[in-house]
Amino acid sequence: VMFYRLLSIVQRQRTSPGWQNWSSARSSASVAKAHSIALPTQTQVVICGGGVMGTSVAYHLSKMGWKDIVLLEQGRLAAGSTRFCAGILSTARHLTVEQKMADYSNKLYHQLEQETGIQTGYIRTGSICLAQTQDRLISLKRINSRLNVIGIPSEIISPKKVAELHPFLNVHDLVGAMHVPEDAVVSSADVALALASAASQNGVQIYDRTTVLHVMVKKGQVTGVETDKGQIECQYFVNCAGQWAYELGLSNEEPVSIPLHACEHFYLLTRPLETPLQSNTPTVVDADGRIYIRNWQGGILSGGFEKNPKPIFTEGKNQLEIQNLQEDWDHFEPLLSSLLRRMPELETLEIVKLVNCPETFTPDMRCIMGESPVVQGYFVLAGMNSAGLSFGGGAGKYLAEWMVHGYPSENVWELDLKRFGALQSSRTFLRHRVMEVMPLIYDLKVPRWDFQTGRQLRTSPLYDRLDAQGARWMEKHGFERPKYFVPPDKDLLALEQSKTFYKPDWFDIVESEVKCCKEAVCVIDMSSFTKFEITSTGDQALEILQYLFSNDLDVPVGHIVHTGMLNDGGGYENDCSIARLSKRSFFMISPTDQQVHCWAWLKKHMPQDSNLLLEDVTWKYTALNLIGPRAVDVLSELSYAPMTPDHFPSLFCKEMSVGYANGIRVMSMTHTGEPGFMLYIPIEYALHVYNEVMSVGQKYGIRNAGYYALRSLRIEKFFAFWGQDLNTLTTPLECGRESRVKLDKGMDFIGRDALLHQRQNGVYKRFTMFILDDHDTDLDLWPWWGEPIYRNGQYVGNTTSSAYSYTLERHVCLGFVHNFSEDTGEEQVVTADFINRGEYEIDIGGHRFQAKAKLYPVASLYTHKRRKDDVELSDLHGK
């Protein structure tokens, strides 16, 4: 028998003094009823959305001293997705920044009741993540290692221990689990109300039943909002509108693309068990069974992420407040079966209700935060992928820091709105992608997996030619890029389906590509790189670029400079190569996923000067990378021009004819440290030039290669990659790039003061190369990224990237080493001596491997001699 009643997450609190006080105080102390109280006509910040996200941003801004804030909610506070949230707070996340956000949220919610007097239902239950397979257990061990080093207690436990912690679980099919004892459950609606109450006491004005119609923009800057109750002038707008964030972004005079889409999300509620579950019963995540389980009033609340999700609201905005959507027991049946396998005693239990509510998902399973690239003062916090409660506190804090200080206290690039472009905002793309994303939340994510939906969106003119030759593809910022090329004799299907934490099946293929790069010549299509041209009528281009970039760009025409744009703290906002095409024209090459971020940074800092032109020419050029000692022979034969170092020195750029095609920009650099050339080819000539290169190159042993070979080459040469090794909190002095900074040339540039201060006082982390010693490539787990680094047994940092070096026949990891005081835990200066005198280990899935540490630059690793001209101290702009 099923009993149906309306779900109210906060029902328990309604009878308590805390709830009554809050209810009676809401209209006077916190929430102004919009129909009786006029909106202010002016404020500093308008926040749209009264769920956990909006109230968290308001709470943190008010804590940081910003008081002139208005929060608008179209329905009632906490009546959107927040109201239906399952209330599970889990810190077991794959990304360190997500772990830190969840950990902060946990600590914040724990003390909220004491701070506000509002009961939030916070109970520290702990959580158990189950593993039915060895691969799942490896994934949990990797997460466990990272949780431990940032101070979150967790441990890998046996199935027997699982049964002791949760006696109702069937554990016969488990191989292990991870226990996180400080995870919790909480009433998400009450958390939002408590945050709103605290913000209100700090001066934030809150109005419910007030709809934001659109944001007013003038000259690329937020000037105010239009609501159904009138206009409010403001300098900052924060879009925390949840599933309606996409629509709201597009409604502006200057549309802001916020790629997210809602899906139906199901969970059931039961009557109490015969022996009611204790309130501190651990939450269970059975990802292999696609379900989660928590205690709910002595019974259980259980939902999951099915393989065939149901997207909703693709056509646009639906109701103001989220109502419980239609039940669908047929759709929920696989999850119910999984639940009954895990907890057989539930067979006879009465089900109270099957809840169906919308949850919002993003194209890459990561939440969206940050400032819009097209409208200054327009901030976003949305797209939580069913983790809104876990991230709410930390995400609100980071966004508030971003607004107040200009940057958050952590590197949040992986969550930054600017990682997306307008190309990800197609409704069709979003609908198809979230159908893949929702199941992926519980799918096993082994290294180097790729999304299958929304593919072949941006392609090089050579795509079909390369595909026919066995290219296997990966996607970056919507652009298809070759990973490697499968020889005709290999089993394609087996290779595609082989996914592992160990030695991958593509190992031998990539080895042959790397060998060809070192001994003959390879061609890699690198058209996805971001390419900008900056030109001016006078010296304006040089003057502004000298201020924006850290290296000296006043070089002779034809020279290439490796440089980057820094922020006020000296950290890398961008890492790039710039070729001076003429006295007044510069060609800038940046990483693929920096297209939006780079453009926004340049636009923000360049003056509005009609004599200064910034143009995105990414789509105009196909880029071919010719790598290897015979590249010079291929190009000489095709251009009838001498290409030796005497005639074409390292880091030089020249327009040439290649085959029949004119106007090819040829650059003597390869982003790998190997000899060779980059060819930037107008797209109409791309196929011709490629065919000529492959034809002439045959006698020199030419072959296609992909980004995996490139990755191996760049990591063994200790070249850093922005977005992975370098970020906005990393300075040139911390990664051995002082030679690329014009500190002593008397020129001002953004970040100069911070670097001078750092040079005087020392750095607190250093970019270091680690070569694994006792690691068996065939049998041991591979390092991929994010592994903890230990020095003399003490944690000092994490790896940022790694690859197998076919030259050294060893794994190479790159990462930053810190010096934490053993007494206080505070960071101390890291000297070269500190690095060199340590004994190092890399923790891979709970097993530590010895490693040798090297500082940049490294020359002694290679036994064979190399001409100085061939070794460019370049960086790689592709993963």
Buried (B, 14 or more C-beta within 10 A) or exposed (E): EEEEEEBEBBEBBEEEEBBEBBEEBBEEBBBBEBEEEEBBEEBBBBBBBBBBBBBBBBBBBBBBEBBBBBBBBBBBBBBBBBBBBBBBBBBBBBBBBBBBBBBBBBEBBBEBBEBBBBBBBBBBBBBBBBBBBEBBBBBBBBBBBBBBBBEBEBEBBEBEBBBEBBEBBBBEBBBBBBBBBBBBBBBBBBBBBBBBBBBBEBEBBBBBBBBBEBBBBEEBEBBBBBBEBEBBBBBBBBBBBBBBBBBBBBBBEBBBBBBBBBBBBBBBBBBBBEEEBEEEBBBBBBBBBBBBBBBBBBBBBBBBBBEEBBBBBEEEBBEBEBEBBEBEEEBBEBBBEBBBBBBEBBEEBEBBBBBBBBBBBBBBBBBBBBBBBBBBBBBBBBBBBBBBBBBBBBBBBBBBBBBBEEBBEBBBBBBBBBBBBEBBBBEEBBBBBBBBBBBBBBBBEBBBEEBEBBBEBBBBBBBEBBBEBBBBBBBBBBBBBBBBBBEEEBEEEEBEEEBBBEBBBBBEBBBBBBBBBBEBBBBBBBBBBBBBBBBBEEEBBBBBBBBBBBBBBBBEEBBBBBBBBBBEBBBBBBBBBBBBBEEBBBBBBBBBBBBBBBBBBBBEEBEEEEEBBBEBBBEBBBBBBBBBBBBBBBBBBBBEBEBEBEEBEBBBBBEBBBBEBEEBBBBBBBBBBBBBBBBBBBBEBBBBBBEBBBEBBEEBEBBBBBBBBBBBBBBBBBBBBBBBBBBBBBBBBBBBBBEBBBBEEEEEBBBBEBBBEBBEEEBBBBBBBBBBBEBEBEEBBBBBBBBBBBBEEEBBBBBBBBBBBBBBEBBBBBBBBBBBEEEEEEEEEBEEEBBEEBEBBBBBBBEBBBBEBBBBEBEEBEEEEEEEBBBBBBBBBBB
